[in-house]
Amino acid sequence: MALLHVGEANAMMGERSACERALSQAESHLGRADRDEPNASASAGQLNRLAGSCYLHLGEPQRAQSLLEGVPSGIQKRRKSYAIVLGNLALARLRQHDLNGATETLHQVIDVVEETRGGGAVNVLFAAGRELRPWRDRPIVQEIMDRTLALMSC
């Protein structure tokens, strides 16, 4: 996990090669893990979750989307992590100008945040809200904004 976070930090700083080196090392460690180990699939999910975040920071939303869509469904049990995955997936779709897909996913994020009040997902939700500004006159975007404001008023 530490290597995954190192990769994400490097991505945030725009250091592609350092990011990819850390992701590769993390994947190598996971590859050596016993596949019968109960945490092996969770670790693979974390790899895709954080690698997806990395590629969002590095300006590759299509690659990020592919990784985030590959997060195992088991992560849904970890609701706060799942909300972050969904938020990043919405950002990836938005950055590819898939407004319908992004807003549909943001509704799912809001549903989970209403339940968990997870701070990380709230940050991603607000980042998506800022990126939705060019489409703020569209009803599907206004609905997301209204739900986000309602979420914050509770």
N, C-alpha and C positions, 0 to 999 in steps of 0.2 A: 504494500500500500504506500509505503514511503516513496518508492520510486515513481509511482503513479502521480503522487502529489508534486514531486520534483519536476516531472514532465509537464504537469499543468502550470506550475509556476514559471517554467521556462517559456511555455507557450504564451502566457500572459505578458511576458517581456519581449515576445517576438523572436525568441531564440529557437528557431525550427530544429536545427541539428541537435542541440542539447536536449530539446523536448523529445525528439524521436529516439535519441540514444537511451534516455530514461525509460521510455515506453517499451523499447526493445528489450532492455534489461528486465523490466517487470514481466514482460511476456515470457522471457526465458525462465525466470524463476517460477512462473505459473506452470510452464511446460514440464518442469521437474517435479512439480507437486504430484502427489498420489491422486489419481483421478477418482479413487474410491473415497477420498477424504471428503467429509461432509461440506467443507467450505470451498471445495474446488469450483463448483458452478457459481457460487457467490463471488469468488475472486475473479472469475472470467467476466461476470457481469460488471464488476467494478472496473476491470480493464476497459471494456467497451464504453462504460459510462464516462470515465475520465479521459479516455482517448478521444471520444466524441467532443468533450468540452475543449480539449486541446486544439482540435482542428477547427472548432468554432473561433477560438482566439487567433488561430493562424490564418483565418480567412478562407477556409475550405468547407463551406456549408454542406456541399454534396457528400463529401467524405464523412463529415460529422454525422449527417443524417443516416448514412449507411451503418456506421458504428452504433449509433444510438438505437436504431431499429433492431440491431442485433443483441441488445441487452436481454438476457433471459427473462422470461415472464415471472420467475421466482422473485425478482427484485420488487414486484408489486407488494409483497408482504412487508417490505421496508418502505412504508408509505412516504416518508420524507425524502429518501433517496429517489424513489420513483417519481415524485413530483419534480425533482431537479432534472431527471432524465427527460420527462415530458416537456419541461420548460426549455431545455436546450434543444430538444427536437423541434419545438415550435419556432425557436430562433433560427434553426437551420432551414426550416421550411420558409420562414419569412424572408430570409436572406436570399432565397432562390425565387422570390416573388410568388410563392404559393400561399396567397392570402387565405383562401378557404381552409387549406390544410393546417395552417398556423393557428387560425382562430379556433378551429375545432379542437386542436390539441390544447390551446390555452384554456378552453372551457374545462377540460379534464384537469389541468393544473389547478385551476381555481377550486374545483370540486375537492381535490385532495387537500389543498391549503385550508379550505373551510373546516376540514376534519382535523388536520394536524397542527395548523399554525406554524408550519416549518419555515424558519427564517431564510434558509438558502433558496427555497423555491420562491419566496416572496421577492427576493432580490432579482431572480431570473424573470419573474413575472413583470416587475417594473422595468427591467431592461427591454423586454419585449414591448411593453407599453410605449416606451420612448421610440422604438423602431416602427411602431404602428402609426406614428403621427402623419405620414404622407397620405394615409387612407382614413383619417379621422372622421371624414364626412360620410363614410359608408356605415350602414346600419350594423353590419356584423362586427365592425371595430367599435362602434359606440356601445354595443352590448358588452363587449369585453371590458371596456373602460368603466361602464356602469357597475359591472360585477366586481371589478377590482376595487373601485371606491367603496362599494357596499361591504366588501370584505374588510377593508381597513377601518370602517366605522363601527364594526362589531366589537 
